[in-house]
């Protein structure tokens, strides 16, 4: 309900934040009304205009997040903030979903002779 509280406090419309919910209204956004889990955008790779993140309304939201310290106290990571900014401050038509690439985390470990191996 953290994002919902901010949106209500600022009088923001739901945008497409709750598009998957039974009612796409800011007052009804959250896991109880939208199901579990509330899905976020893929965040290991994304392309964005820096100007989006520098907009005063987006900066205000990010400062709200920073001041709350939820990143540190609850370990809430970047997927939540990327998703909230995109869905609160951009129209759906302004977002492109890349589906033609793959990504994986790989650990490289050294072996005898300086060779690298994937584990």
Biopython code that builds the backbone (N, CA, C, O; Angstrom):
import numpy as np
from Bio.PDB.StructureBuilder import StructureBuilder

atoms = [
    (1, "UNK", "N", (0.805, -1.209, 0.000)),
    (1, "UNK", "CA", (0.000, 0.000, 0.000)),
    (1, "UNK", "C", (0.846, 1.271, 0.000)),
    (1, "UNK", "O", (0.305, 2.376, 0.016)),
    (2, "UNK", "N", (2.143, 1.123, -0.018)),
    (2, "UNK", "CA", (3.057, 2.262, -0.004)),
    (2, "UNK", "C", (2.843, 3.156, -1.226)),
    (2, "UNK", "O", (2.698, 4.371, -1.090)),
    (3, "UNK", "N", (2.822, 2.559, -2.413)),
    (3, "UNK", "CA", (2.622, 3.316, -3.654)),
    (3, "UNK", "C", (1.216, 3.905, -3.671)),
    (3, "UNK", "O", (1.020, 5.042, -4.100)),
    (4, "UNK", "N", (0.254, 3.142, -3.212)),
    (4, "UNK", "CA", (-1.127, 3.625, -3.160)),
    (4, "UNK", "C", (-1.230, 4.873, -2.276)),
    (4, "UNK", "O", (-1.880, 5.847, -2.654)),
    (5, "UNK", "N", (-0.594, 4.848, -1.107)),
    (5, "UNK", "CA", (-0.637, 6.010, -0.201)),
    (5, "UNK", "C", (-0.074, 7.254, -0.879)),
    (5, "UNK", "O", (-0.641, 8.342, -0.767)),
    (6, "UNK", "N", (1.045, 7.088, -1.584)),
    (6, "UNK", "CA", (1.648, 8.226, -2.276)),
    (6, "UNK", "C", (0.696, 8.762, -3.345)),
    (6, "UNK", "O", (0.461, 9.968, -3.423)),
    (7, "UNK", "N", (0.151, 7.869, -4.162)),
    (7, "UNK", "CA", (-0.748, 8.289, -5.244)),
    (7, "UNK", "C", (-1.970, 9.016, -4.685)),
    (7, "UNK", "O", (-2.397, 10.025, -5.248)),
    (8, "UNK", "N", (-2.531, 8.524, -3.600)),
    (8, "UNK", "CA", (-3.687, 9.182, -2.984)),
    (8, "UNK", "C", (-3.297, 10.540, -2.401)),
    (8, "UNK", "O", (-4.033, 11.516, -2.546)),
    (9, "UNK", "N", (-2.143, 10.600, -1.744)),
    (9, "UNK", "CA", (-1.671, 11.843, -1.142)),
    (9, "UNK", "C", (-1.473, 12.927, -2.207)),
    (9, "UNK", "O", (-1.750, 14.101, -1.959)),
    (10, "UNK", "N", (-0.995, 12.533, -3.389)),
    (10, "UNK", "CA", (-0.721, 13.479, -4.469)),
    (10, "UNK", "C", (-1.892, 13.648, -5.432)),
    (10, "UNK", "O", (-1.821, 14.455, -6.358)),
    (11, "UNK", "N", (-2.969, 12.890, -5.217)),
    (11, "UNK", "CA", (-4.128, 12.984, -6.102)),
    (11, "UNK", "C", (-3.860, 12.449, -7.499)),
    (11, "UNK", "O", (-4.448, 12.922, -8.471)),
    (12, "UNK", "N", (-2.972, 11.461, -7.603)),
    (12, "UNK", "CA", (-2.635, 10.893, -8.910)),
    (12, "UNK", "C", (-3.710, 9.907, -9.361)),
    (12, "UNK", "O", (-4.233, 9.145, -8.547)),
    (13, "UNK", "N", (-4.036, 9.917, -10.640)),
    (13, "UNK", "CA", (-4.942, 8.886, -11.153)),
    (13, "UNK", "C", (-4.220, 7.544, -11.176)),
    (13, "UNK", "O", (-2.991, 7.498, -11.111)),
    (14, "UNK", "N", (-4.962, 6.475, -11.266)),
    (14, "UNK", "CA", (-4.365, 5.137, -11.248)),
    (14, "UNK", "C", (-3.494, 4.878, -12.465)),
    (14, "UNK", "O", (-2.619, 4.013, -12.423)),
    (15, "UNK", "N", (-3.717, 5.613, -13.552)),
    (15, "UNK", "CA", (-2.961, 5.325, -14.766)),
    (15, "UNK", "C", (-3.200, 3.874, -15.142)),
    (15, "UNK", "O", (-4.343, 3.417, -15.153)),
    (16, "UNK", "N", (-2.157, 3.159, -15.445)),
    (16, "UNK", "CA", (-2.324, 1.726, -15.705)),
    (16, "UNK", "C", (-1.690, 0.899, -14.601)),
    (16, "UNK", "O", (-1.391, -0.281, -14.780)),
    (17, "UNK", "N", (-1.489, 1.542, -13.449)),
    (17, "UNK", "CA", (-0.945, 0.863, -12.281)),
    (17, "UNK", "C", (-1.798, -0.340, -11.895)),
    (17, "UNK", "O", (-1.272, -1.409, -11.588)),
    (18, "UNK", "N", (-3.097, -0.162, -11.912)),
    (18, "UNK", "CA", (-3.989, -1.241, -11.514)),
    (18, "UNK", "C", (-4.762, -1.847, -12.666)),
    (18, "UNK", "O", (-5.869, -2.348, -12.471)),
    (19, "UNK", "N", (-4.202, -1.811, -13.858)),
    (19, "UNK", "CA", (-4.910, -2.321, -15.035)),
    (19, "UNK", "C", (-5.293, -3.790, -14.892)),
    (19, "UNK", "O", (-6.273, -4.232, -15.492)),
    (20, "UNK", "N", (-4.542, -4.545, -14.115)),
    (20, "UNK", "CA", (-4.824, -5.970, -13.919)),
    (20, "UNK", "C", (-5.766, -6.218, -12.737)),
    (20, "UNK", "O", (-6.114, -7.364, -12.452)),
    (21, "UNK", "N", (-6.177, -5.156, -12.056)),
    (21, "UNK", "CA", (-7.039, -5.289, -10.878)),
    (21, "UNK", "C", (-8.511, -5.338, -11.282)),
    (21, "UNK", "O", (-8.873, -4.973, -12.401)),
    (22, "UNK", "N", (-9.340, -5.788, -10.368)),
    (22, "UNK", "CA", (-10.778, -5.821, -10.626)),
    (22, "UNK", "C", (-11.303, -4.410, -10.899)),
    (22, "UNK", "O", (-12.175, -4.226, -11.749)),
    (23, "UNK", "N", (-10.775, -3.413, -10.178)),
    (23, "UNK", "CA", (-11.148, -2.009, -10.379)),
    (23, "UNK", "C", (-9.869, -1.198, -10.490)),
    (23, "UNK", "O", (-9.084, -1.152, -9.543)),
    (24, "UNK", "N", (-9.648, -0.557, -11.630)),
    (24, "UNK", "CA", (-8.436, 0.233, -11.840)),
    (24, "UNK", "C", (-8.638, 1.637, -11.281)),
    (24, "UNK", "O", (-8.768, 2.608, -12.026)),
    (25, "UNK", "N", (-8.660, 1.720, -9.970)),
    (25, "UNK", "CA", (-8.796, 2.991, -9.268)),
    (25, "UNK", "C", (-7.730, 3.028, -8.182)),
    (25, "UNK", "O", (-7.440, 2.011, -7.553)),
    (26, "UNK", "N", (-7.155, 4.191, -7.966)),
    (26, "UNK", "CA", (-6.090, 4.318, -6.978)),
    (26, "UNK", "C", (-6.535, 3.814, -5.612)),
    (26, "UNK", "O", (-5.752, 3.179, -4.906)),
    (27, "UNK", "N", (-7.778, 4.087, -5.231)),
    (27, "UNK", "CA", (-8.273, 3.687, -3.913)),
    (27, "UNK", "C", (-8.280, 2.173, -3.728)),
    (27, "UNK", "O", (-8.249, 1.687, -2.598)),
    (28, "UNK", "N", (-8.321, 1.427, -4.825)),
    (28, "UNK", "CA", (-8.421, -0.030, -4.742)),
    (28, "UNK", "C", (-7.133, -0.738, -5.143)),
    (28, "UNK", "O", (-7.114, -1.964, -5.258)),
    (29, "UNK", "N", (-6.042, 0.025, -5.362)),
    (29, "UNK", "CA", (-4.796, -0.599, -5.778)),
    (29, "UNK", "C", (-4.117, -1.268, -4.590)),
    (29, "UNK", "O", (-4.066, -0.708, -3.495)),
    (30, "UNK", "N", (-3.606, -2.447, -4.812)),
    (30, "UNK", "CA", (-2.868, -3.178, -3.787)),
    (30, "UNK", "C", (-3.142, -4.662, -3.914)),
    (30, "UNK", "O", (-4.083, -5.072, -4.594)),
    (31, "UNK", "N", (-2.328, -5.459, -3.267)),
    (31, "UNK", "CA", (-2.428, -6.910, -3.381)),
    (31, "UNK", "C", (-3.810, -7.463, -3.035)),
    (31, "UNK", "O", (-4.270, -8.366, -3.735)),
    (32, "UNK", "N", (-4.507, -6.974, -1.991)),
    (32, "UNK", "CA", (-5.819, -7.553, -1.685)),
    (32, "UNK", "C", (-6.820, -7.424, -2.839)),
    (32, "UNK", "O", (-7.590, -8.351, -3.089)),
    (33, "UNK", "N", (-6.818, -6.303, -3.535)),
    (33, "UNK", "CA", (-7.773, -6.087, -4.621)),
    (33, "UNK", "C", (-7.251, -6.545, -5.973)),
    (33, "UNK", "O", (-8.028, -6.785, -6.897)),
    (34, "UNK", "N", (-5.938, -6.666, -6.085)),
    (34, "UNK", "CA", (-5.344, -6.953, -7.390)),
    (34, "UNK", "C", (-4.790, -8.359, -7.505)),
    (34, "UNK", "O", (-4.339, -8.756, -8.579)),
    (35, "UNK", "N", (-4.812, -9.106, -6.442)),
    (35, "UNK", "CA", (-4.268, -10.454, -6.472)),
    (35, "UNK", "C", (-2.810, -10.474, -6.062)),
    (35, "UNK", "O", (-2.152, -9.435, -5.993)),
    (36, "UNK", "N", (-2.330, -11.637, -5.800)),
    (36, "UNK", "CA", (-0.938, -11.808, -5.377)),
    (36, "UNK", "C", (-0.191, -12.552, -6.454)),
    (36, "UNK", "O", (-0.744, -13.515, -6.985)),
    (37, "UNK", "N", (0.993, -12.193, -6.814)),
    (37, "UNK", "CA", (1.621, -10.921, -6.477)),
    (37, "UNK", "C", (1.196, -9.832, -7.456)),
    (37, "UNK", "O", (0.626, -10.120, -8.509)),
    (38, "UNK", "N", (1.474, -8.590, -7.106)),
    (38, "UNK", "CA", (1.293, -7.483, -8.040)),
    (38, "UNK", "C", (2.556, -7.480, -8.897)),
    (38, "UNK", "O", (3.651, -7.245, -8.385)),
    (39, "UNK", "N", (2.415, -7.737, -10.185)),
    (39, "UNK", "CA", (3.555, -7.942, -11.070)),
    (39, "UNK", "C", (4.283, -6.648, -11.391)),
    (39, "UNK", "O", (3.670, -5.583, -11.475)),
    (40, "UNK", "N", (5.595, -6.747, -11.571)),
    (40, "UNK", "CA", (6.425, -5.613, -11.942)),
    (40, "UNK", "C", (7.077, -5.830, -13.288)),
    (40, "UNK", "O", (7.015, -6.919, -13.858)),
    (41, "UNK", "N", (7.697, -4.790, -13.783)),
    (41, "UNK", "CA", (8.388, -4.867, -15.067)),
    (41, "UNK", "C", (9.707, -5.609, -14.900)),
    (41, "UNK", "O", (10.272, -5.650, -13.807)),
    (42, "UNK", "N", (10.190, -6.190, -15.981)),
    (42, "UNK", "CA", (11.490, -6.856, -15.986)),
    (42, "UNK", "C", (12.555, -5.784, -15.834)),
    (42, "UNK", "O", (12.578, -4.835, -16.618)),
    (43, "UNK", "N", (13.430, -5.904, -14.859)),
    (43, "UNK", "CA", (14.331, -4.793, -14.571)),
    (43, "UNK", "C", (15.817, -5.099, -14.714)),
    (43, "UNK", "O", (16.642, -4.277, -14.315)),
    (44, "UNK", "N", (16.184, -6.238, -15.262)),
    (44, "UNK", "CA", (17.601, -6.486, -15.496)),
    (44, "UNK", "C", (18.080, -5.827, -16.781)),
    (44, "UNK", "O", (19.282, -5.683, -17.003)),
    (45, "UNK", "N", (17.144, -5.432, -17.618)),
    (45, "UNK", "CA", (17.473, -4.723, -18.846)),
    (45, "UNK", "C", (16.303, -3.815, -19.182)),
    (45, "UNK", "O", (15.177, -4.288, -19.337)),
    (46, "UNK", "N", (16.551, -2.541, -19.293)),
    (46, "UNK", "CA", (15.517, -1.648, -19.787)),
    (46, "UNK", "C", (16.168, -0.413, -20.380)),
    (46, "UNK", "O", (17.302, -0.066, -20.051)),
    (47, "UNK", "N", (15.435, 0.236, -21.251)),
    (47, "UNK", "CA", (15.890, 1.448, -21.912)),
    (47, "UNK", "C", (14.927, 2.548, -21.495)),
    (47, "UNK", "O", (13.711, 2.369, -21.558)),
    (48, "UNK", "N", (15.460, 3.673, -21.074)),
    (48, "UNK", "CA", (14.600, 4.773, -20.644)),
    (48, "UNK", "C", (15.268, 6.099, -20.974)),
    (48, "UNK", "O", (16.492, 6.189, -21.069)),
    (49, "UNK", "N", (14.460, 7.104, -21.143)),
    (49, "UNK", "CA", (14.983, 8.452, -21.292)),
    (49, "UNK", "C", (15.349, 8.974, -19.907)),
    (49, "UNK", "O", (14.537, 8.906, -18.984)),
    (50, "UNK", "N", (16.538, 9.483, -19.760)),
    (50, "UNK", "CA", (16.960, 10.045, -18.478)),
    (50, "UNK", "C", (16.005, 11.168, -18.067)),
    (50, "UNK", "O", (15.760, 11.378, -16.879)),
    (51, "UNK", "N", (15.474, 11.879, -19.049)),
    (51, "UNK", "CA", (14.568, 12.993, -18.743)),
    (51, "UNK", "C", (13.330, 12.534, -17.972)),
    (51, "UNK", "O", (12.782, 13.308, -17.187)),
    (52, "UNK", "N", (12.876, 11.295, -18.176)),
    (52, "UNK", "CA", (11.747, 10.783, -17.385)),
    (52, "UNK", "C", (12.104, 10.794, -15.907)),
    (52, "UNK", "O", (11.332, 11.281, -15.081)),
    (53, "UNK", "N", (13.268, 10.260, -15.575)),
    (53, "UNK", "CA", (13.678, 10.121, -14.178)),
    (53, "UNK", "C", (14.009, 11.460, -13.537)),
    (53, "UNK", "O", (14.058, 11.564, -12.311)),
    (54, "UNK", "N", (14.239, 12.491, -14.357)),
    (54, "UNK", "CA", (14.555, 13.820, -13.844)),
    (54, "UNK", "C", (13.331, 14.728, -13.752)),
    (54, "UNK", "O", (13.432, 15.845, -13.245)),
    (55, "UNK", "N", (12.183, 14.267, -14.230)),
    (55, "UNK", "CA", (10.962, 15.074, -14.147)),
    (55, "UNK", "C", (10.664, 15.403, -12.687)),
    (55, "UNK", "O", (10.880, 14.560, -11.816)),
    (56, "UNK", "N", (10.174, 16.604, -12.399)),
    (56, "UNK", "CA", (9.884, 16.974, -11.006)),
    (56, "UNK", "C", (8.908, 16.023, -10.302)),
    (56, "UNK", "O", (9.102, 15.711, -9.127)),
    (57, "UNK", "N", (7.864, 15.559, -10.997)),
    (57, "UNK", "CA", (6.912, 14.655, -10.345)),
    (57, "UNK", "C", (7.547, 13.301, -10.028)),
    (57, "UNK", "O", (7.270, 12.716, -8.981)),
    (58, "UNK", "N", (8.391, 12.807, -10.921)),
    (58, "UNK", "CA", (9.079, 11.533, -10.684)),
    (58, "UNK", "C", (10.115, 11.703, -9.577)),
    (58, "UNK", "O", (10.241, 10.836, -8.712)),
    (59, "UNK", "N", (10.858, 12.809, -9.596)),
    (59, "UNK", "CA", (11.831, 13.075, -8.539)),
    (59, "UNK", "C", (11.146, 13.182, -7.175)),
    (59, "UNK", "O", (11.685, 12.720, -6.170)),
    (60, "UNK", "N", (9.964, 13.788, -7.142)),
    (60, "UNK", "CA", (9.213, 13.887, -5.888)),
    (60, "UNK", "C", (8.875, 12.494, -5.356)),
    (60, "UNK", "O", (9.016, 12.229, -4.162)),
    (61, "UNK", "N", (8.431, 11.611, -6.242)),
    (61, "UNK", "CA", (8.120, 10.238, -5.834)),
    (61, "UNK", "C", (9.377, 9.528, -5.330)),
    (61, "UNK", "O", (9.349, 8.884, -4.281)),
    (62, "UNK", "N", (10.475, 9.644, -6.071)),
    (62, "UNK", "CA", (11.712, 8.968, -5.674)),
    (62, "UNK", "C", (12.256, 9.514, -4.352)),
    (62, "UNK", "O", (12.823, 8.764, -3.558)),
    (63, "UNK", "N", (12.087, 10.804, -4.119)),
    (63, "UNK", "CA", (12.489, 11.377, -2.827)),
    (63, "UNK", "C", (11.605, 10.853, -1.701)),
    (63, "UNK", "O", (12.084, 10.617, -0.592)),
    (64, "UNK", "N", (10.317, 10.669, -1.981)),
    (64, "UNK", "CA", (9.394, 10.071, -1.011)),
    (64, "UNK", "C", (9.870, 8.661, -0.639)),
    (64, "UNK", "O", (9.875, 8.287, 0.534)),
    (65, "UNK", "N", (10.262, 7.896, -1.641)),
    (65, "UNK", "CA", (10.781, 6.542, -1.409)),
    (65, "UNK", "C", (12.051, 6.616, -0.562)),
    (65, "UNK", "O", (12.189, 5.891, 0.423)),
    (66, "UNK", "N", (12.964, 7.481, -0.946)),
    (66, "UNK", "CA", (14.240, 7.609, -0.230)),
    (66, "UNK", "C", (14.021, 8.015, 1.228)),
    (66, "UNK", "O", (14.614, 7.429, 2.134)),
    (67, "UNK", "N", (13.177, 9.010, 1.451)),
    (67, "UNK", "CA", (12.919, 9.480, 2.823)),
    (67, "UNK", "C", (12.277, 8.404, 3.692)),
    (67, "UNK", "O", (12.505, 8.363, 4.901)),
    (68, "UNK", "N", (11.485, 7.542, 3.089)),
    (68, "UNK", "CA", (10.788, 6.500, 3.854)),
    (68, "UNK", "C", (11.736, 5.420, 4.369)),
    (68, "UNK", "O", (11.444, 4.752, 5.361)),
    (69, "UNK", "N", (12.867, 5.251, 3.695)),
    (69, "UNK", "CA", (13.876, 4.241, 4.018)),
    (69, "UNK", "C", (13.377, 2.802, 3.861)),
    (69, "UNK", "O", (13.995, 1.883, 4.398)),
    (70, "UNK", "N", (12.272, 2.588, 3.135)),
    (70, "UNK", "CA", (11.766, 1.221, 2.946)),
    (70, "UNK", "C", (12.728, 0.358, 2.137)),
    (70, "UNK", "O", (12.730, -0.867, 2.263)),
    (71, "UNK", "N", (13.545, 1.001, 1.307)),
    (71, "UNK", "CA", (14.543, 0.245, 0.546)),
    (71, "UNK", "C", (15.482, -0.476, 1.512)),
    (71, "UNK", "O", (15.885, -1.613, 1.270)),
    (72, "UNK", "N", (15.821, 0.195, 2.597)),
    (72, "UNK", "CA", (16.790, -0.345, 3.550)),
    (72, "UNK", "C", (16.133, -1.179, 4.647)),
    (72, "UNK", "O", (16.682, -2.198, 5.065)),
    (73, "UNK", "N", (14.963, -0.753, 5.111)),
    (73, "UNK", "CA", (14.334, -1.457, 6.232)),
    (73, "UNK", "C", (13.567, -2.704, 5.802)),
    (73, "UNK", "O", (13.463, -3.658, 6.572)),
    (74, "UNK", "N", (13.027, -2.709, 4.576)),
    (74, "UNK", "CA", (12.275, -3.867, 4.091)),
    (74, "UNK", "C", (12.944, -4.554, 2.907)),
    (74, "UNK", "O", (12.436, -5.555, 2.402)),
    (75, "UNK", "N", (14.089, -4.017, 2.458)),
    (75, "UNK", "CA", (14.812, -4.561, 1.313)),
    (75, "UNK", "C", (13.952, -4.577, 0.049)),
    (75, "UNK", "O", (14.040, -5.505, -0.756)),
    (76, "UNK", "N", (13.123, -3.547, -0.120)),
    (76, "UNK", "CA", (12.317, -3.426, -1.331)),
    (76, "UNK", "C", (13.230, -2.939, -2.439)),
    (76, "UNK", "O", (13.860, -1.889, -2.309)),
    (77, "UNK", "N", (13.309, -3.685, -3.521)),
    (77, "UNK", "CA", (14.315, -3.388, -4.535)),
    (77, "UNK", "C", (13.783, -2.591, -5.716)),
    (77, "UNK", "O", (12.633, -2.151, -5.727)),
    (78, "UNK", "N", (14.638, -2.418, -6.700)),
    (78, "UNK", "CA", (14.381, -1.517, -7.817)),
    (78, "UNK", "C", (13.198, -1.900, -8.694)),
    (78, "UNK", "O", (12.617, -1.021, -9.332)),
    (79, "UNK", "N", (12.817, -3.166, -8.754)),
    (79, "UNK", "CA", (11.691, -3.544, -9.610)),
    (79, "UNK", "C", (10.410, -2.805, -9.196)),
    (79, "UNK", "O", (9.615, -2.411, -10.050)),
    (80, "UNK", "N", (10.217, -2.624, -7.902)),
    (80, "UNK", "CA", (9.027, -1.920, -7.420)),
    (80, "UNK", "C", (9.028, -0.466, -7.873)),
    (80, "UNK", "O", (8.003, 0.041, -8.328)),
    (81, "UNK", "N", (10.161, 0.205, -7.754)),
    (81, "UNK", "CA", (10.222, 1.635, -8.083)),
    (81, "UNK", "C", (10.173, 1.862, -9.582)),
    (81, "UNK", "O", (9.527, 2.803, -10.042)),
    (82, "UNK", "N", (10.846, 1.015, -10.354)),
    (82, "UNK", "CA", (10.762, 1.131, -11.814)),
    (82, "UNK", "C", (9.315, 0.951, -12.269)),
    (82, "UNK", "O", (8.807, 1.732, -13.074)),
    (83, "UNK", "N", (8.664, -0.075, -11.750)),
    (83, "UNK", "CA", (7.283, -0.356, -12.133)),
    (83, "UNK", "C", (6.356, 0.783, -11.732)),
    (83, "UNK", "O", (5.522, 1.213, -12.530)),
    (84, "UNK", "N", (6.490, 1.270, -10.515)),
    (84, "UNK", "CA", (5.615, 2.345, -10.037)),
    (84, "UNK", "C", (5.784, 3.605, -10.879)),
    (84, "UNK", "O", (4.793, 4.228, -11.261)),
    (85, "UNK", "N", (7.016, 3.986, -11.172)),
    (85, "UNK", "CA", (7.247, 5.191, -11.981)),
    (85, "UNK", "C", (6.649, 5.019, -13.371)),
    (85, "UNK", "O", (5.947, 5.904, -13.861)),
    (86, "UNK", "N", (6.921, 3.899, -13.999)),
    (86, "UNK", "CA", (6.418, 3.667, -15.351)),
    (86, "UNK", "C", (4.895, 3.685, -15.372)),
    (86, "UNK", "O", (4.292, 4.327, -16.232)),
    (87, "UNK", "N", (4.275, 2.987, -14.432)),
    (87, "UNK", "CA", (2.820, 2.858, -14.459)),
    (87, "UNK", "C", (2.086, 4.087, -13.924)),
    (87, "UNK", "O", (0.947, 4.337, -14.317)),
    (88, "UNK", "N", (2.710, 4.851, -13.041)),
    (88, "UNK", "CA", (2.065, 6.061, -12.526)),
    (88, "UNK", "C", (2.254, 7.270, -13.437)),
    (88, "UNK", "O", (1.354, 8.100, -13.563)),
    (89, "UNK", "N", (3.420, 7.370, -14.071)),
    (89, "UNK", "CA", (3.767, 8.617, -14.748)),
    (89, "UNK", "C", (3.833, 8.535, -16.270)),
    (89, "UNK", "O", (4.032, 9.560, -16.923)),
    (90, "UNK", "N", (3.673, 7.358, -16.849)),
    (90, "UNK", "CA", (3.701, 7.229, -18.308)),
    (90, "UNK", "C", (2.411, 6.594, -18.815)),
    (90, "UNK", "O", (1.849, 5.719, -18.156)),
    (91, "UNK", "N", (1.945, 7.024, -19.970)),
    (91, "UNK", "CA", (0.812, 6.314, -20.576)),
    (91, "UNK", "C", (1.293, 4.959, -21.108)),
    (91, "UNK", "O", (2.453, 4.810, -21.494)),
    (92, "UNK", "N", (0.408, 3.998, -21.123)),
    (92, "UNK", "CA", (0.732, 2.648, -21.585)),
    (92, "UNK", "C", (1.364, 2.672, -22.976)),
    (92, "UNK", "O", (2.300, 1.919, -23.246)),
    (93, "UNK", "N", (0.857, 3.533, -23.856)),
    (93, "UNK", "CA", (1.347, 3.603, -25.237)),
    (93, "UNK", "C", (2.799, 4.077, -25.329)),
    (93, "UNK", "O", (3.438, 3.892, -26.365)),
    (94, "UNK", "N", (3.329, 4.682, -24.269)),
    (94, "UNK", "CA", (4.703, 5.189, -24.286)),
    (94, "UNK", "C", (5.724, 4.137, -23.866)),
    (94, "UNK", "O", (6.924, 4.413, -23.851)),
    (95, "UNK", "N", (5.266, 2.941, -23.528)),
    (95, "UNK", "CA", (6.155, 1.891, -23.031)),
    (95, "UNK", "C", (6.228, 0.761, -24.046)),
    (95, "UNK", "O", (5.208, 0.293, -24.552)),
    (96, "UNK", "N", (7.448, 0.332, -24.332)),
    (96, "UNK", "CA", (7.644, -0.804, -25.238)),
    (96, "UNK", "C", (8.191, -1.976, -24.437)),
    (96, "UNK", "O", (9.138, -1.822, -23.666)),
    (97, "UNK", "N", (7.604, -3.122, -24.617)),
    (97, "UNK", "CA", (8.073, -4.330, -23.939)),
    (97, "UNK", "C", (8.925, -5.133, -24.913)),
    (97, "UNK", "O", (8.431, -5.606, -25.936)),
    (98, "UNK", "N", (10.202, -5.283, -24.593)),
    (98, "UNK", "CA", (11.103, -6.086, -25.410)),
    (98, "UNK", "C", (10.878, -7.558, -25.092)),
    (98, "UNK", "O", (10.912, -7.958, -23.928)),
    (99, "UNK", "N", (10.651, -8.354, -26.110)),
    (99, "UNK", "CA", (10.421, -9.786, -25.896)),
    (99, "UNK", "C", (11.347, -10.645, -26.755)),
    (99, "UNK", "O", (11.173, -11.862, -26.822)),
    (100, "UNK", "N", (12.319, -10.031, -27.405)),
    (100, "UNK", "CA", (13.156, -10.765, -28.349)),
    (100, "UNK", "C", (14.613, -10.886, -27.893)),
    (100, "UNK", "O", (15.530, -10.827, -28.713)),
    (101, "UNK", "N", (14.821, -11.054, -26.597)),
    (101, "UNK", "CA", (16.168, -11.262, -26.094)),
    (101, "UNK", "C", (16.101, -12.178, -24.873)),
    (101, "UNK", "O", (15.033, -12.383, -24.297)),
    (102, "UNK", "N", (17.244, -12.719, -24.490)),
    (102, "UNK", "CA", (17.313, -13.527, -23.279)),
    (102, "UNK", "C", (18.377, -12.944, -22.364)),
    (102, "UNK", "O", (19.261, -12.206, -22.799)),
    (103, "UNK", "N", (18.274, -13.284, -21.113)),
    (103, "UNK", "CA", (19.207, -12.782, -20.111)),
    (103, "UNK", "C", (19.344, -13.841, -19.032)),
    (103, "UNK", "O", (18.364, -14.487, -18.663)),
    (104, "UNK", "N", (20.548, -14.020, -18.531)),
    (104, "UNK", "CA", (20.736, -14.914, -17.399)),
    (104, "UNK", "C", (21.926, -14.444, -16.579)),
    (104, "UNK", "O", (22.850, -13.821, -17.102)),
    (105, "UNK", "N", (21.894, -14.748, -15.296)),
    (105, "UNK", "CA", (23.032, -14.484, -14.423)),
    (105, "UNK", "C", (23.975, -15.676, -14.530)),
    (105, "UNK", "O", (23.537, -16.825, -14.461)),
    (106, "UNK", "N", (25.252, -15.411, -14.696)),
    (106, "UNK", "CA", (26.241, -16.472, -14.809)),
    (106, "UNK", "C", (27.393, -16.145, -13.869)),
    (106, "UNK", "O", (27.807, -14.991, -13.757)),
    (107, "UNK", "N", (27.899, -17.154, -13.207)),
    (107, "UNK", "CA", (29.063, -16.993, -12.349)),
    (107, "UNK", "C", (30.258, -17.629, -13.040)),
    (107, "UNK", "O", (30.198, -18.783, -13.463)),
    (108, "UNK", "N", (31.337, -16.880, -13.152)),
    (108, "UNK", "CA", (32.565, -17.409, -13.743)),
    (108, "UNK", "C", (33.540, -17.726, -12.617)),
    (108, "UNK", "O", (33.749, -16.917, -11.713)),
    (109, "UNK", "N", (34.130, -18.906, -12.684)),
    (109, "UNK", "CA", (35.122, -19.293, -11.686)),
    (109, "UNK", "C", (36.400, -19.684, -12.408)),
    (109, "UNK", "O", (36.365, -20.352, -13.442)),
    (110, "UNK", "N", (37.509, -19.268, -11.864)),
    (110, "UNK", "CA", (38.794, -19.616, -12.455)),
    (110, "UNK", "C", (39.146, -21.075, -12.203)),
    (110, "UNK", "O", (38.711, -21.665, -11.214)),
    (111, "UNK", "N", (39.923, -21.642, -13.088)),
    (111, "UNK", "CA", (40.413, -23.012, -12.927)),
    (111, "UNK", "C", (41.919, -22.997, -13.120)),
    (111, "UNK", "O", (42.503, -21.956, -13.419)),
    (112, "UNK", "N", (42.534, -24.130, -12.953)),
    (112, "UNK", "CA", (43.981, -24.238, -13.162)),
    (112, "UNK", "C", (44.324, -23.816, -14.583)),
    (112, "UNK", "O", (43.604, -24.152, -15.523)),
    (113, "UNK", "N", (45.389, -23.101, -14.741)),
    (113, "UNK", "CA", (45.815, -22.664, -16.065)),
    (113, "UNK", "C", (45.142, -21.377, -16.512)),
    (113, "UNK", "O", (45.302, -20.971, -17.663)),
    (114, "UNK", "N", (44.389, -20.720, -15.624)),
    (114, "UNK", "CA", (43.774, -19.445, -15.960)),
    (114, "UNK", "C", (42.506, -19.542, -16.787)),
    (114, "UNK", "O", (41.951, -18.515, -17.178)),
    (115, "UNK", "N", (42.032, -20.748, -17.063)),
    (115, "UNK", "CA", (40.798, -20.919, -17.830)),
    (115, "UNK", "C", (39.592, -20.538, -16.972)),
    (115, "UNK", "O", (39.597, -20.758, -15.760)),
    (116, "UNK", "N", (38.580, -19.980, -17.582)),
    (116, "UNK", "CA", (37.331, -19.658, -16.889)),
    (116, "UNK", "C", (36.318, -20.752, -17.180)),
    (116, "UNK", "O", (36.290, -21.293, -18.285)),
    (117, "UNK", "N", (35.501, -21.078, -16.215)),
    (117, "UNK", "CA", (34.417, -22.022, -16.456)),
    (117, "UNK", "C", (33.132, -21.456, -15.871)),
    (117, "UNK", "O", (33.152, -20.750, -14.862)),
    (118, "UNK", "N", (32.026, -21.771, -16.509)),
    (118, "UNK", "CA", (30.711, -21.319, -16.068)),
    (118, "UNK", "C", (30.156, -22.350, -15.105)),
    (118, "UNK", "O", (30.187, -23.549, -15.382)),
    (119, "UNK", "N", (29.645, -21.881, -13.971)),
    (119, "UNK", "CA", (29.032, -22.791, -12.997)),
    (119, "UNK", "C", (27.591, -22.409, -12.764)),
    (119, "UNK", "O", (26.900, -23.055, -11.975)),
]
sb = StructureBuilder()
sb.init_structure("model")
sb.init_model(0)
sb.init_chain("A")
sb.init_seg("    ")
for serial, (resi, resn, name, xyz) in enumerate(atoms, 1):
    if name == "N":
        sb.init_residue(resn, " ", resi, " ")
    sb.init_atom(name, np.array(xyz, "f"), 0.0, 1.0, " ", f" {name:<3s}", serial, name[0])
structure = sb.get_structure()
